[in-house]
Amino acid sequence: MVKIESHIVALKMYCGTLEIGVLPHIGTNHEGVMQSHMITDGNRESLIRWARYNNASKAANVFIRPLPGDSHPWLFLDDLTVPIARGISQKYAAVVVETSKGNCQVRLLATRDLTQAERASVQRQLASKINADPGSTSGDKWGRLAGFQNRKPGKDGFWTRLIADTTQAKPRFDPERWLSPPGGACDSVVFPEHRNPVRRGGGASDSEQEFGWAVGRLAWFRNNRPDAFDAEIARMTSDILERATARHKRSPEDYAVRTIQAVLRHVQG
């Protein structure tokens, strides 16, 4: 309970409202839908009990995030090694959670509140620079809550743990030079790179990495270029089909369509 509370308190101190979510039977044929609640001082203990029950009895992963529509100073980076994540926390105010053996998520504390679009812009560039997960840069991403088992198949029931909280000891991260210039977007800075999403290592399958990349990219178009959203769906479907064919996937056309349909369900809530 102490680790759970410490994680919640560290995040809550710098933003208005947090929400907790559970996703039952993640990564299986019985995967459910995300169930979430806003955390208040009055319901925190009961929600932790609810999350524990789902984590134990329904093989649910347990997540936390600031409300996505709110402006807040938390930047999110996923799929980092322990040394890199610790290195970030030793330089800047951050909260680090080890989510599976050797793999971390980082909440990096910025010097000011940022909108969802601003968070996405900064996170995309940071993720590219330090080789974090490009599919976790939409600005509203769930992160795992410390103190629960990772129930994703292949993670062996790893207990997520808070391994660093330097929010009271280190300076905040200044995001200003990572944001587009005032008065107009700079494509070379803001426009997301259309690169091969499949990165070896990190424990995720090719399909999982491809899915994460597609979610992050379409979320960016939804928030920043809605006029080009439909065209990007067609382009990404074609790209996924090409990659699936190169990987000798069975029925690559069906795979590409199913992947994009799943991505759209995720992106559009």
C-alpha positions as CSV (number, residue, x, y, z in Angstrom):
1,M,0.0,0.0,0.0
2,V,2.9,2.4,0.8
3,K,4.3,2.2,-2.8
4,I,0.8,2.7,-4.3
5,E,0.1,5.7,-2.0
6,S,3.6,7.2,-2.7
7,H,3.1,7.0,-6.4
8,I,-0.4,8.6,-6.3
9,V,0.8,11.4,-3.9
10,A,3.8,12.3,-6.1
11,L,1.6,12.7,-9.2
12,K,-1.3,14.4,-7.4
13,M,0.9,17.1,-5.9
14,Y,1.4,18.7,-9.3
15,C,-1.9,18.2,-11.1
16,G,-5.6,18.7,-10.4
17,T,-7.2,15.3,-10.8
18,L,-5.9,11.7,-11.4
19,E,-7.8,8.8,-12.7
20,I,-7.2,5.1,-12.0
21,G,-8.0,2.5,-14.6
22,V,-8.1,-1.3,-14.8
23,L,-8.0,-3.4,-18.0
24,P,-9.1,-7.0,-17.4
25,H,-7.4,-10.0,-19.0
26,I,-5.1,-7.8,-21.0
27,G,-3.5,-9.3,-24.1
28,T,-5.8,-12.4,-24.2
29,N,-8.9,-13.4,-26.1
30,H,-10.9,-12.3,-23.1
31,E,-9.6,-8.8,-22.9
32,G,-12.2,-6.5,-21.5
33,V,-12.6,-2.7,-21.7
34,M,-10.9,-0.1,-19.6
35,Q,-12.8,0.8,-16.5
36,S,-11.7,4.1,-14.8
37,H,-12.6,6.4,-11.9
38,M,-11.4,9.8,-10.8
39,I,-9.4,9.6,-7.6
40,T,-10.5,11.8,-4.7
41,D,-9.3,12.0,-1.0
42,G,-12.6,10.3,-0.1
43,N,-12.5,7.4,-2.4
44,R,-8.7,6.7,-2.8
45,E,-8.6,3.7,-0.4
46,S,-11.7,2.1,-1.8
47,L,-10.4,2.5,-5.4
48,I,-7.1,0.9,-4.4
49,R,-9.0,-2.1,-3.0
50,W,-11.1,-2.2,-6.2
51,A,-7.8,-2.2,-8.3
52,R,-6.3,-4.9,-6.1
53,Y,-9.3,-7.1,-6.6
54,N,-9.3,-6.7,-10.4
55,N,-5.5,-7.2,-10.5
56,A,-5.7,-10.5,-8.5
57,S,-9.0,-12.0,-9.7
58,K,-9.4,-10.7,-13.3
59,A,-5.8,-10.6,-14.4
60,A,-6.2,-6.8,-14.9
61,N,-3.4,-4.3,-15.4
62,V,-3.8,-1.2,-13.2
63,F,-3.1,2.2,-14.7
64,I,-3.0,5.9,-13.6
65,R,-2.9,9.2,-15.4
66,P,-3.8,12.9,-14.9
67,L,-7.1,13.7,-16.6
68,P,-6.1,13.9,-20.3
69,G,-8.1,17.1,-21.1
70,D,-6.5,19.0,-18.3
71,S,-3.4,21.1,-18.6
72,H,-0.7,19.8,-16.3
73,P,3.1,19.6,-16.1
74,W,3.6,15.8,-16.4
75,L,5.4,14.4,-19.5
76,F,5.3,10.7,-20.1
77,L,8.0,8.4,-21.6
78,D,7.7,4.7,-21.9
79,D,9.9,1.7,-22.7
80,L,13.1,2.9,-21.2
81,T,15.9,0.9,-19.6
82,V,16.5,1.2,-15.9
83,P,19.8,3.1,-16.4
84,I,18.3,5.6,-18.8
85,A,15.2,6.1,-16.6
86,R,17.3,6.6,-13.5
87,G,19.6,8.9,-15.4
88,I,16.6,11.2,-16.3
89,S,15.5,11.2,-12.6
90,Q,19.0,12.1,-11.5
91,K,19.0,15.2,-13.7
92,Y,15.4,16.3,-13.6
93,A,12.3,16.1,-11.3
94,A,10.7,12.8,-12.2
95,V,8.9,9.7,-11.1
96,V,10.1,6.3,-12.4
97,V,8.2,3.1,-12.3
98,E,9.8,-0.2,-13.3
99,T,6.9,-1.9,-15.1
100,S,8.6,-5.2,-16.1
101,K,12.1,-6.5,-15.4
102,G,14.5,-3.9,-16.7
103,N,11.8,-1.8,-18.4
104,C,10.5,1.6,-17.1
105,Q,8.0,4.4,-17.5
106,V,8.9,7.9,-16.6
107,R,6.7,10.9,-15.6
108,L,8.9,13.9,-16.2
109,L,7.9,17.1,-14.4
110,A,7.9,20.2,-16.6
111,T,8.3,23.8,-15.4
112,R,4.8,24.7,-16.4
113,D,1.4,23.2,-17.2
114,L,1.1,22.0,-20.8
115,T,-1.9,21.3,-22.9
116,Q,-2.4,17.8,-24.4
117,A,-1.1,19.0,-27.8
118,E,2.0,20.6,-26.2
119,R,2.7,17.4,-24.2
120,A,2.4,15.3,-27.3
121,S,4.8,17.6,-29.2
122,V,7.5,17.6,-26.5
123,Q,7.1,13.8,-25.9
124,R,7.4,12.9,-29.6
125,Q,10.7,14.7,-29.8
126,L,12.1,13.4,-26.5
127,A,11.0,9.8,-27.4
128,S,12.9,10.1,-30.7
129,K,16.0,11.5,-29.0
130,I,16.3,8.8,-26.3
131,N,14.6,5.9,-28.2
132,A,11.5,5.7,-26.0
133,D,8.3,4.2,-27.3
134,P,7.0,6.4,-30.1
135,G,3.5,5.0,-29.6
136,S,3.2,6.5,-26.1
137,T,3.5,10.2,-27.0
138,S,-0.2,11.2,-27.5
139,G,-0.2,13.4,-24.4
140,D,-2.9,11.4,-22.6
141,K,-1.3,8.1,-22.1
142,W,-2.0,5.7,-19.2
143,G,1.0,4.6,-17.2
144,R,1.2,1.7,-14.8
145,L,0.5,2.3,-11.2
146,A,3.3,1.0,-8.8
147,G,2.5,-1.8,-6.5
148,F,0.5,-4.1,-8.8
149,Q,1.3,-7.2,-10.8
150,N,1.9,-6.7,-14.5
151,R,-0.6,-9.2,-15.8
152,K,0.3,-8.9,-19.5
153,P,1.2,-12.3,-20.9
154,G,4.9,-12.9,-20.9
155,K,5.7,-10.5,-18.1
156,D,5.6,-13.3,-15.4
157,G,3.5,-11.4,-12.9
158,F,6.2,-8.8,-12.4
159,W,5.3,-6.4,-9.5
160,T,5.5,-2.9,-10.7
161,R,7.6,-0.7,-8.4
162,L,8.4,2.9,-7.8
163,I,12.2,3.1,-8.1
164,A,12.7,6.9,-8.1
165,D,10.9,10.0,-7.1
166,T,13.1,13.1,-7.4
167,T,10.3,15.6,-7.6
168,Q,11.4,17.3,-4.4
169,A,15.2,17.1,-5.1
170,K,15.8,17.9,-8.8
171,P,15.0,20.8,-11.1
172,R,12.0,20.6,-13.4
173,F,12.4,20.0,-17.1
174,D,12.1,23.2,-19.3
175,P,10.0,22.2,-22.4
176,E,10.1,25.6,-24.2
177,R,12.8,24.8,-26.8
178,W,10.9,21.6,-27.7
179,L,7.7,23.4,-28.5
180,S,6.9,24.8,-31.9
181,P,7.6,28.5,-32.4
182,P,4.8,30.9,-31.3
183,G,2.6,32.1,-34.2
184,G,2.7,29.0,-36.3
185,A,3.7,25.3,-36.3
186,C,7.2,24.4,-37.6
187,D,6.8,21.1,-39.5
188,S,10.4,20.1,-39.0
189,V,9.8,20.2,-35.3
190,V,6.1,19.3,-34.8
191,F,5.3,16.8,-37.7
192,P,5.8,13.2,-36.5
193,E,8.4,11.1,-38.3
194,H,6.9,8.4,-40.4
195,R,9.5,5.7,-39.7
196,N,9.6,1.9,-39.3
197,P,7.7,1.3,-36.0
198,V,9.2,-2.1,-35.4
199,R,12.1,-1.8,-33.0
200,R,13.8,-4.9,-31.7
201,G,14.1,-5.4,-28.0
202,G,12.1,-4.1,-25.1
203,G,10.0,-7.3,-24.7
204,A,7.2,-6.2,-27.1
205,S,6.3,-8.2,-30.2
206,D,6.5,-6.7,-33.7
207,S,2.7,-6.4,-33.7
208,E,2.6,-4.7,-30.3
209,Q,5.2,-2.2,-31.4
210,E,3.4,-1.6,-34.7
211,F,0.1,-1.0,-32.8
212,G,1.7,1.4,-30.4
213,W,3.3,3.4,-33.3
214,A,0.0,3.5,-35.1
215,V,-1.9,4.7,-32.0
216,G,0.6,7.5,-31.4
217,R,0.6,8.6,-35.0
218,L,-3.1,8.7,-35.5
219,A,-3.6,10.4,-32.1
220,W,-1.3,13.1,-33.3
221,F,-3.3,13.6,-36.5
222,R,-6.6,13.6,-34.5
223,N,-5.3,16.4,-32.3
224,N,-3.1,18.4,-34.7
225,R,-4.2,17.7,-38.3
226,P,-7.8,16.5,-38.3
227,D,-8.1,17.6,-42.0
228,A,-5.5,14.9,-42.9
229,F,-6.8,12.2,-40.5
230,D,-8.6,10.1,-43.1
231,A,-5.7,10.3,-45.6
232,E,-3.3,9.2,-42.9
233,I,-5.5,6.2,-42.1
234,A,-5.3,5.0,-45.7
235,R,-1.5,5.6,-45.8
236,M,-0.9,3.7,-42.6
237,T,-3.1,0.8,-43.7
238,S,-0.9,0.5,-46.8
239,D,2.3,0.8,-44.8
240,I,1.2,-1.9,-42.3
241,L,0.2,-4.2,-45.2
242,E,3.6,-3.7,-46.8
243,R,5.4,-4.6,-43.5
244,A,3.1,-7.5,-42.8
245,T,3.8,-8.9,-46.2
246,A,7.5,-8.5,-45.7
247,R,7.3,-10.4,-42.4
248,H,5.3,-13.2,-44.1
249,K,2.3,-12.7,-42.0
250,R,-0.6,-14.9,-42.7
251,S,-3.4,-12.9,-44.5
252,P,-1.5,-9.6,-44.4
253,E,-4.5,-7.7,-45.8
254,D,-6.8,-8.9,-43.0
255,Y,-4.0,-8.2,-40.5
256,A,-3.6,-4.6,-41.7
257,V,-7.4,-3.9,-41.6
258,R,-7.8,-5.5,-38.2
259,T,-4.8,-3.5,-36.8
260,I,-6.1,-0.2,-38.1
261,Q,-9.6,-0.9,-36.8
262,A,-8.2,-1.7,-33.3
263,V,-6.1,1.5,-33.5
264,L,-9.1,3.6,-34.4
265,R,-11.1,2.1,-31.5
266,H,-8.3,3.0,-29.1
267,V,-7.7,6.5,-30.5
268,Q,-11.3,7.5,-30.7
269,G,-12.1,6.1,-27.3
